[in-house]
Structures are given as C-alpha cells and as structure tokens.
C-alpha cells in the first residue's frame, strides 16, 4: 500500500502542478502528509514542502489565499512561507 500511495502522490502532484491546480495540491499535501506522519515517512513531507517553496506560482497563490484554513495549516505545520 505504501509504495502505491507514494507513486500515486507523485503522479497526481505532477498532473496538478502542470495544470497549476493549487487547491488540489493543497488537498493532496494535506492528506498525504497525514498518512506519511502516521507511517513515520516525514522525508516525503519535507521533499514536497521544498517543491512548494520552489514553485513561484504556487507561493503566489498561497499568499493570495491566506484566508483559507487548509492554506494556513500548510503554512503553519509545514513551514511554508
């Protein structure tokens, strides 16, 4: 199950990134990071947090949506700013 989740996450991440679908990326990060924490796979959380920080479009979208609870969780719990 773990390998399938990691592969599925990467495929969805690439798809949503290519389409600039930032709300879906936030949801994907939210649910995936929850599972990764439960499985003590926090390196994946760090990897994707870095991808967010390095994506200027995503970071601009985040700054425009600070009123969104899921965005605030992403910022506060994953160190995205």
C-alpha distance (Angstrom), angle and dihedral (degrees) to the residues before:
residue distance angle dihedral
X1 . . .
X2 3.80 . .
X3 3.80 95.2 .
X4 3.79 91.0 47.4
X5 3.81 90.7 51.3
X6 3.81 92.9 49.7
X7 3.81 91.6 49.0
X8 3.80 92.6 45.4
X9 3.80 91.0 49.1
X10 3.81 92.1 52.4
X11 3.80 92.8 48.6
X12 3.80 92.4 48.7
X13 3.82 91.7 43.8
X14 3.80 91.2 54.0
X15 3.79 92.0 46.3
X16 3.81 95.7 48.4
X17 3.81 92.0 42.7
X18 3.80 91.5 51.7
X19 3.81 89.0 51.9
X20 3.82 95.6 41.9
X21 3.81 88.2 -124.1
X22 3.78 95.2 159.7
X23 3.82 97.4 166.8
X24 3.80 89.3 58.3
X25 3.81 90.8 46.3
X26 3.80 89.4 54.3
X27 3.81 90.2 51.1
X28 3.78 91.8 45.7
X29 3.79 91.4 51.2
X30 3.80 91.3 45.8
X31 3.78 95.9 54.5
X32 3.79 98.0 34.5
X33 3.79 93.8 50.0
X34 3.79 89.8 51.1
X35 3.80 90.7 56.0
X36 3.81 92.6 42.5
X37 3.79 91.1 52.9
X38 3.81 90.3 51.2
X39 3.81 89.6 51.6
X40 3.81 94.7 43.1
X41 3.81 91.4 -116.8
X42 3.79 97.2 133.8
X43 3.82 93.0 146.9
X44 3.81 87.4 77.3
X45 3.81 90.2 54.1
X46 3.80 90.4 52.6
X47 3.81 91.7 46.6
X48 3.80 93.7 53.7
X49 3.81 93.6 41.0
X50 3.81 86.9 58.2
X51 3.80 90.8 49.5
X52 3.79 89.1 54.1
X53 3.80 92.5 48.9
X54 3.81 90.7 50.2
X55 3.81 94.2 49.9
X56 3.81 106.8 87.3
X57 3.80 93.6 -168.9
X58 3.79 92.3 51.7
X59 3.81 92.0 46.7
X60 3.82 90.9 50.8
X61 3.79 90.1 49.9
X62 3.82 90.3 50.0
X63 3.82 91.1 52.3
X64 3.80 89.0 51.8
X65 3.81 93.1 50.8
X66 3.79 104.3 47.7
X67 3.81 88.7 130.8
X68 3.84 89.5 67.7
X69 3.82 113.0 98.7
X70 3.81 93.5 -146.4
X71 3.80 90.8 51.6
X72 3.80 90.3 51.4
X73 3.80 91.0 50.6
X74 3.79 89.0 50.6
X75 3.79 90.4 51.7
X76 3.79 97.0 43.6
X77 3.79 100.7 39.2
X78 3.80 100.2 34.6
X79 3.80 100.3 36.7
X80 3.78 94.2 -117.7
X81 3.79 111.1 157.4
